[in-house]
Amino acid sequence: MFDLEKWIRPNILHLKPYSSARDEFKGEASVFLDANENPHNGPYNRYPDPLQWELKKKIAAVKGVAPESIFLGVGSDECIDVLFRAFCVPGRDNVVAIDPTYGMYKVCADINDVAYRPVRLNENFDFDVDDLLNRVDDHTKLIFLCSPNNPSGNSLSDEKIEQLLQRYPGLVVVDEAYIDFASRPGFLPRLSQYDNLVVLHTFSKAWGAAAVRLGMAFAHPSIIAVFNKIKYPYNINLLTQRYAAEMLDRYPQVEAWVDELVASRELLRRQLATLPVVRRIYPSDANFLLVRVDDAQRVYDFLVGRGIIVRNRNKITLCDNCLRITVGTGEEDSLLIDALQSYSASI
Ligand SMILES: *Cc1c(COP(=O)(O)O)cnc(C)c1O
């Protein structure tokens, strides 16, 4: 059993959270004079539901979890930040993470004055359970995994993630921002099996809604209750709540985008493989490919000159001379391939 009271920061355990007008009166009424709102300009005059229940019910149906197991944040970034603020004592605690991975875990650790312990992946961008556990000490509060991983694109081994969940008593965070593009179910179906598991999803990738800033954390309801206690009371505004609810009604559209992008990813892989400048294309379960080329900076600069921007990951652990290329529309992908053919012809 995950012993929440042992892992949570003492000040958060004892925190008396802000109580809003909407917290104090819940129910049906016709005259609301309790929150100093302007009576004009409906529906935007009213504070939104602080716990976003309507939206969470829709998300719960699509994701197959209970609404009480869902936290909504302003992007996954807020979900990551509340994890630090709930569990890590600044200046004392630490977190362990795979390396390379998504940059926000370290930035959030730095902002919260929490030591960040990166553990290098192997050449295939997979991790070793003992390597991670060897970096754990009495002050390690979180382990961050990202699967499919950014920037490598591969899924981590499900068996190893399970081993880690069984052997590490603290929270294991599995960031599944790209899970919709993978051919495996991810860890949401196992949420009720592990009460030390936190899974992160986002509207920014498969859902095509990076601009609305909506991230999801899934965990045991007792952990979600802690996040709700420390978040800004009205973190998810009404525009976002409504737009996301509409998107959930259009779920078949999202599935169609995912199918298209996965097919495009494989086409792009085959086309890139024919180019002399390409040394290696890593396996991907995401909507991008990590590609090793002869001279990443030179290829990057050439593409910029053509108005095509990819991500140069040359300076990242294990990513020497690698570019991270997002799958675009068929037309955008063709422009990229044409440009890389011209590059090959020009050198
Ligand atoms: C893109 C991405 C996210 C999304 O972050 P948001 O704040 O929800 O936009 C989360 N995790 C990883 C690993 C990502 O690559």
The ligand as a Tripos MOL2 file, in Angstrom:
@<TRIPOS>MOLECULE
LIG
   15    15     1     0     0
SMALL
NO_CHARGES

@<TRIPOS>ATOM
      1 C1          4.4420   17.5930  -25.4120 C.3       1 LIG1
      2 C2          4.6410   16.8710  -24.1360 C.ar      1 LIG1
      3 C3          3.7850   17.0840  -23.0620 C.ar      1 LIG1
      4 C4          2.6540   18.0550  -23.1630 C.3       1 LIG1
      5 O1          2.7610   19.0710  -22.2720 O.3       1 LIG1
      6 P1          1.5210   20.0950  -22.1440 P.3       1 LIG1
      7 O2          1.9320   20.9880  -21.0410 O.co2     1 LIG1
      8 O3          0.3300   19.2530  -21.8100 O.co2     1 LIG1
      9 O4          1.3670   20.7720  -23.4600 O.co2     1 LIG1
     10 C5          3.9570   16.3600  -21.9030 C.ar      1 LIG1
     11 N1          4.9350   15.4580  -21.8000 N.ar      1 LIG1
     12 C6          5.7710   15.2190  -22.8220 C.ar      1 LIG1
     13 C7          6.8130   14.1840  -22.6700 C.3       1 LIG1
     14 C8          5.6630   15.9190  -24.0050 C.ar      1 LIG1
     15 O5          6.5240   15.6920  -25.0040 O.3       1 LIG1
@<TRIPOS>BOND
     1     1     2 1
     2     2     3 ar
     3     2    14 ar
     4     3     4 1
     5     3    10 ar
     6     4     5 1
     7     5     6 1
     8     6     7 2
     9     6     8 1
    10     6     9 1
    11    10    11 ar
    12    11    12 ar
    13    12    13 1
    14    12    14 ar
    15    14    15 1
@<TRIPOS>SUBSTRUCTURE
     1 LIG1         1 GROUP 0 **** ****
